[in-house]
Amino acid sequence: SLLVVTPPSGRNDDSNNNRERKVGKEVISKGPGAAFQMFVLMEDLLDKLKLLNYEEEVLRKNNMKALSRHYFAIPTNPGEQFYMFSTLAAWMINKAGHDFEQPQEYDDPNATLSSILSKLRAFGGLVDFPPSKLKAGHGEHVCYVLDSLAEEALKHTGFSWKRPIYPTEELEEESVMEDDAELTLNKLEEEVVEDAEDYEEENYIDLEALKAQTHKMEVGDSAKPEEILESTTDAAEWNLEVERVLPHLKVTIRTDNKDWRIHVDQMHQHKEGIETSLKETKGYLDKLQDEITRNLEKVNSREKYINNQLEHLVQEYRTVQAQLSEAKERYQQGSGGVTERTRILSEITEELEKVKQEMEEKGSSMTDGAPVVKIKQALTKLKQEIIQMDIRIGVVEHTLLQANLKEKSNMTRDMHATMIPESAIGGY
């Protein structure tokens, strides 16, 4: 059995609400334009670098390319951007009056970043982010660090922002330009009018000359020839020329698909084709309709016959279907009981397995001869130790007995030694 511990929902809701409030406050404090502040900061940084003359002192010296407006705001090449960042930071720190070694390409980036941030803290800058934010070589923190160092460098060089001075002559030039523009527009209108007049003069037709020319032609046509005109050409040559020129004199009319006559002809042709095909298809359709009606009548009659013949079977089928539905319901009920009993059976089998395991462990411990062997070995060892102890006890008893005997012999000898002189003295 598994125990699932769930924390109270109230604490989670409170923590989620607090988190949402914090996120909402951050969004409100930063505003919707916070994502683009980095680009504005980069543009300001580029202006400050130009004021510090970084093009001459950094780019040409290190053979580098000029920075774009959004160089440190957009990721392009992390390695190149990080090297440019470290180079500019070291140069601006030196510009601000602090000694800082120019970083090389193969230096440790962590050491370089920590030294740059320590210098920034020494200038009084706020560093509330880890150095790993600067490893990418781009982003808001990179722009912030470079902008802060540029500010310090400008302060050290004595630069101060002043109000812009607007020249007054530019306004006069603008007014003059406007006058010129107005003059050019007027001139353009005059030129357009002159061109139109020239065009009309060129297209002008001299009606008097045309009338005189037509009068001369009428007079020439009305005059009769004084002599009879006779043809001097040969008939054979004339026929040859006619045969040669005749193919070129044929007029071929190209058919235009957009001509209404062609469309009318096509409509008539299609109409005739439709009428002819309609006559044939109408006969086929009539025959098909008759066959379909006959087949439907046959089907209806057969259906009625089958319904009459199979009515009792249909009733039996309905009763059997009702019985089947009842059997399904009973089966569902029984299956529910079976699932419950199978669950109980699984629990009982689990308990039985546990009991079997315990019995096997106890049986194995009872039938195992290792403890008996160990007991026998211990008994033999005890017997050997008892024998050794008995021998030692016997030796000790023997030594004690000898010591006692020796002591008794010494005592008797001493007693005899003391008794002999007394007897001798008494004899004298």
Beta strands, then each sheet from edge to edge (+ up, - down):
end
